[in-house]
Amino acid sequence: MQTVTSTEASSENAAVSARADAFVADLQEWLRIPSISADPGHHDDVARSAAWLAERLRAEGWPQVEVWDDTDALPAVFASWPAADPAAPTVLVYGHHDVQPADLADGWSFAPFEPEVVGEELRGRGASDDKGHLAMVRLGVAAHLAATGADGPAVHLKLLAEGEEESGSAHLGSLLAAHRDALACDAIVVTDTGMVDRDAPTVCTGMRGMVDTEIVFRGASVDLHSGQFGGAVPNPATELARLVAALHDDQGRVQVPGFYDDVRLPADAERAAWAALPFDEPAWLAKSAAGAQATAGEAGWSTYERLWARPTAEVNGLHGGYGGPGHKTIVPHSATAKLTFRLVADQDPARVLDGIRAFVDAHTPPGITAELIAGGPGVPPLICDVDSTLVTTIREAMGAALGAEVLPAREGGSGPEALLSTELAAPLAFLGVMLPSDRIHAPDERAVLPLLLAGAEATAHLWRLLGERGV
């Protein structure tokens, strides 16, 4: 891996440092807009957030800036800045400007949309996920231009800031189809990601896919008196509990038929890199896992391997019968389980759904009617080529900014990355600096400002290096 010289690093770093205060003030202004896509009552705020971002991009010199509101998707922002060299590669940066719901009643210790700086932290909803990272990219472009003295970037840059990622990206497919020509690119860089630890910088090289299901067991048409009917008719809650208990064996392996048939194992080099990452289990449980009492999962795999390279089945909710105070002696007429399955490389959501249907059929006893409700077609996993020019250059750019070797890692979550890569027919990689302790999707979200600034420096290096090497 080529090393960036200290002179080169200092020029990008100096450009970022000179703009740091303005960056923080600007980001705070954006964070005050409660762009919650999951809440229809805030859809006007999503539009306001898009307009705010578009205005800032124009002020920063982007020649083409558009707010896309011509599909069923909530407003997205597109921007383009051509390179001086027509032969330069085209890189699309993807992120999202909508945020998760947030309210003081959820357990926040400060008002979520009144961002404040405390020490080296910027606190507020969206500070890390993902407004902070989109702002980081904008600062990186400015630093790149300042460091190179050029009027335009070294690559043809495009930016897509989606407006409904936090509510499932339900219309992203139609948005990509409607604007396929404008979004055409040679590579995609996703900002919506992070690192394992501040002292162990990593680059994400994969995201898991997901299948979302709901299983409903029904017995009688109404709740029945447990004294008159208990023990004489099937209890949907009991039978559903049996199904849930059968979902894993004693080694933590998922018992859905064919579940592991297509699973691609991680390469030995990746497993070695993951093993080299520091992992303090008590600290991880206390901080990142919010006080969980123990690690658990499929036997024979480390915690990182379970999170990044192994598929899972999780019970998200189990409901049935009476839940109020005291007792209500009934045989409930129905019970519901909400389950999600995280998928890894080469697993097909459609095939997994077929296996789940077979599992439910096999665990539905006589006298019970089962309904399986899928929450959509599912999200496929995405795995990057860790040896590609794109990934190795991102690692080098991040290493120059962070002053440390950047190891490959993956993330356990799911997102629209596979859809982006497939629909735009371009390789995809990640560059982000959020931490597991940033409390994204949770109360008291924050971003570590020195990391956002280092991320901006990394993107400044990246555009220059990709301009020299291609993708």
N, C-alpha and C positions, 0 to 999 in steps of 0.2 A: 504494500500500500504506500503510495507516494506521500511524503510528508510536506505539509504546508510550512513555509519558512516563517520565522518569528517576525520578519519585516512585513510579510503579507498579512500575518495574523493581526499585527498591531494596527494596521491601517483600518481594517474592518472593525476591530475592537474600539478604536478611537472614534470612528464614525457613529457606532452604537452609543458609546458613552456620552457623546456630545448631545444626543437626542433623548437620553434616558428620562429626564424630568418631563419633557413634553409628551413622551410616550405614555408615562403613567397617568398624567392628567387627562390625556385623550382617551385612554382606555376606561378610566373611571366614568367619564361622560357617557360612553357607550353602555357600560354596565348598568347605568341608571334606567335604561329602557328595559322593561320586563317582557322580553320577547318570548313568551311561553307558548310554544306551538300547540301543546296538548290541551290548552284551555281556550275554547272559542272566544271567551271574554277578553283574551289578550291578543287576538289575531290582528287587531289594529296596531298593537305594539310591535308585532313581527314586521308589519309593513313599515312602521316607523324606523325600526332597526335597519331594515334594508335600505331605506332612503338615506339614513344617517351614514351608513357605510359607503353607499354610492357617492355621496357628496364628499366624503373624505378621500376616496380614491381619486376622484377628479382633481381635488385640490393638491394631491400628491404627484400629479402629473401623468396618471394613466390615460393614454389617448382614447381608449374606448371603454366606456362604463355603461352598463345597462341594468335596470331592474326588470327581471323576468317575472311577469305575473299573467302570462298568457295561457297557462294550463291550470289544472285544478290544484296544483301545488301552491303552498304559501309562497310569498315573494322570495325569490332568490336573486343574488347579485352576481353578475358576470363582468369581468374586466379583462382587457388584453393590452399587452405592451410589446410590440414587435422589437426584435433585435436589429441592430444595424446590418448584421450579416444575414442575408436571406437564407443561407445554408445552415444556419444555427438550428439546433433541435428545438422543438416546441414542448414545453413542460406546463402541465395543468396542475395548479394547486387546488386541492379540495378541502373545505372546512364547512362549518355551519354556524349561523349567527343566532339560531333559536336556542333557548335554554330550558332546563328542567323547571317544573313548578317549584316555588319556594314561598314559605310563609313563616312568620315568627312562631306560629302555633305548632309548626313541625319540629321545634326544638332548636331553632337558631338562637345564638347568643347575641346577634346583632341583626339589624334590618338588612335582608338579603339584597335589596336593590338600592342601598345607600353605601356604596363601596368605600372602604377606608384602608389606609396603609398603616400597618402595625409592624414596626421593625422592618424586616425584609419581605413581609408578606403583603399582598394585595388581597383583601377579603371581600367577597361578594359573589353572587350567583353569576356564573359565566366567566369568572376571572381566569379559570383554567380551561374549562370545557364550554365553548371552544373559542369564545371571543378573544381571550388572552392569546391564544395561539394564532388566530388570524391577524391580530394586531402585531404579533411577533413577526409574521411574514411580511407585513407592510413595512415595518421598521427595517427588516433585512433587505428589502429592495432599496430603500433609501440609503442604507449603509453601503450596499454594493455599488450604487451609482457614485456615491461620494468617494469610496475607496478607489474606484477605477477611473474616475473623472470622465465617465462616459455619459452620453445623453439617454441611453437606453440600456437595458440589461443585455448580458452576454448570451442569453437564450431568449427565444420567443416565449414570453410569460403569459399565461392565462390563469385566471382565478375564478373559482365557482364557490360561492358561499350559499349553501342550501338553507332553506327556512323551515324545514320540518324534520330534521334528523332525530330530534329528541322525541318525536311522536311517531317514529317508525319509518320515515322516508317513504310513505305509501305512494307518493306520486313522483318519486325520483325517476322511475323508468320512463314515464311519459315526458318528463322534463328533458331527459337525455335524448329521447327520440325526437322531440320537437326542435332541439338545438344541436343536433349531432354535428353539423358542419362547423358551427362556431366553436364547439368543444374539441374538435379533432386535434390530436396531440401525439407526440412520440413517447411520452411518459407521464405518469401521474404521481404527485407527491401529496400525501395525506397528512394534515396537521393534527388530526384528532387522535392523539396517541401520547405515549409517555415513556418513562424510563422505570427500571426496577427500583432504583435507589439513587439518591443524590450523589453518594460516594461510589456508586457502581453504575456509571452511565451505560445505557444500552440503546439500541435501535430496534424498534419492533419489526419483525420479519414475518408476522402472520397473525391472523385473527380467526377465531372459531366461528363457525356458522351456527344456526339455531333453527329448531323446529318448536313451535308453540302449540300446545294442545290443551283441551279441556275434556274431561271424561265425566259423563253424567250417568249414574246408576239410578234406575227407577223401579219401584216395586208397586205398591198399591197406589190408587189415585189420590188418596189423602193420608195424612198421618193416622196411625192406628193406636188404640189403647194397648199398652205393653202388657197389661194384665190379661186382657182378653185374647191378644194375638201374638204376644212375644213368645218365641220358641216354636211357633206353629207356622210362621211365614218368613220368607227371607227378609233380612234387615239390610237395606241398601248401604247404610253407613258401615256396617260390619263387613259386608262383602267388598266394598270399595277399599276398606282398610286392608283386607287380605291382598287385593290387587297391588296396592301401593307397597306392602311389605314384600311382595314377590318381585318387585322391580329390580332389586339388587341381590346378588348372592353374598355369601359370607366374606368373600374377598373384595366386595365393592364393585364387582363387574355387573354391567347392565344386562338384564335377561331378555331384552327385546330380540326376537329372532333376527339373525343376520346383522346385528348392530355393528359388529366389528369386522365384517367381511371386507369392507373397502378401506379400512383405516390404514393410512400410510404412516409408518413409524418415522420418527425424526432421525436424521442422519447422525452418525456417531460424533461427527465434529460439532454438531449443534448441542448434543447432550453433554459433551465435554465442556463447551462454552458455558452452558447453564450451570453445570456442576461447579465451575470456577466462580460463579457469582456468590457473594456473601449472602447467607440466609440465617438470621437470628430468629428462631421460631417463637420464643416468648415475646420478643419485640414486635414481630410481624403480627402475632395474634392480638397483642394489646393495642397497636396503633392502626395498622392497615385493616385488620379484621374486626375492629371495634370491640375488642374484649372477648372474642370467641375463646372457648376454653381449651380447645385441642384441634390439631389438624386431623383430617380423615380423608378417606377416598380409596381409590383402587389400589390394592396391594401391589408392591413391587415397583412403585414409581415415586419419585420425589414430589414435593409440593409444587415446584415450578413445572415439572413434567405433567402433573395432573391438570394444572391450570392451562397449559399451553398446547399439549400434544395428545391429550387423551379426551375422548368424548364422555359426556356425562348425562345423567338424568336427575333432575331436581324437582321435588314437590314444592311448588310455590304457594299452594293453598289447599286446604282440605276442609270441606264444609258439608254439614248435613244435620238435620234435626234441630233441637232446641239449644240455644246458646245463652239464654237469659239467666237472671238470678234464680236460685232455687232449682227445683226439679220439675220436669214435665214428662210424665211417664208415657212415652210414645215409642212406637216403631216408625221412624221417619219414612216418608214416602219416596224421598230421593236423597242423593248425596252427590257431591261434585268434587273432583280433584283437578287442580290446574297444574300442569307439568310443562317444563321446558327441557329440551334436549340440546346440549351444545355439541357441535359437530367439528371434526378435525379434517385434515387434508384427505381429499378424495371421497369423503362421504357425500352422498347425494340426498338432499332433503326429501325428495319424493320417495326414494327407496326406504329411508328411515320411517317415513309416515306409513308405508305399507307394513313394515315390521311392527309398528305400534298398533295398527289395526289388528294384526294377527295376535299380538299379545293380549289386547283387550278381549278379543273373541275367546281366547283360550282361558281367560280368567273371569268370564261372565257366567255365573251359575244359573241353573233353571230357576225361573220365577223372577229374574231380574232382566230388564231391558237396558242395554247399554247404548249410549250415543257418544261418538268421538267427534269433537269439533276442533278442526285445525284452524289456527289463527292466521292462515294464509299459506302460500306455497313454501314458506321457509326461506332462510338465508343461507346460501352456500358459504363454506369457509374459503379463506384466501391465504395462500402461502407464497412468499416472495422467493425469488432465486437469490440466495444469500451471497452467491459469487458474482452476481451481475455487476456491471459497471455502475448502475444506478445505486444499488445498495452499498457497494464498497466506497463509492464517492460520498454518500451521505455519512457513512461511518467516519471517513476522513474529515469531512467538514465539521461534524460534531466534535471530533477529537481535537481539532484545532481550536475550537471555541471553548471547550471544557477543560483542555489541558490534560486529557487522560485517554487511554484506549477505550474505545466504545465497542462493546461486545454485542453480538446478535441475541435477541430474545424474542418472545412472542407475547401476545396478550390473550386473556381468556374470554374477553367480550366479543360482541358481534356488531357488525355495522354494514354499510352499503358498499364496502370496498370491492367485493367480488362483482357486484352489479356494475360499478364504475369501470373496472378493468375489462369486463366482458363486453359491455355495450360500446365502449370507446376503443376496444381492440388495442389496448396499450398496457405495457407493464406498469405495475404500481409499487410504490415503496412509501415508507413512513418517516416523518421527522417531527418529533414532538418531545417536550420536556416535562409534561405533567407527571406528578408522583402519585403513588398509591395513597399517600397521606393527604392529598389535596382535597379529599372529601367531595369529589364530583358526584352528582346525583344525591347528595346528602346535605344535611344542615352544615353551615359554617364552611362552605366551599372557599378555597383560597388558591392563590398561585404564588410561587416563590419568585420574586422579581429578579434576582440575579440569574435564575435559570431561564426566565423568559428573555432576558437580555442576551444571555449566551446563545439561546436558540435563534435569536435574530442575527447574531454574528455568524452562526452556523449556516443559515440560509444565504447570507451574503457571500460566504465562501462557496457555497454550493453552486450558485448561478455562474460564478466565474469558472469553477472547475468543470462543470458540465458543458460550458461554452467551449472549453479547450478540448474536451475528450469526447463529447457526444454522450448519448445514453445507450 
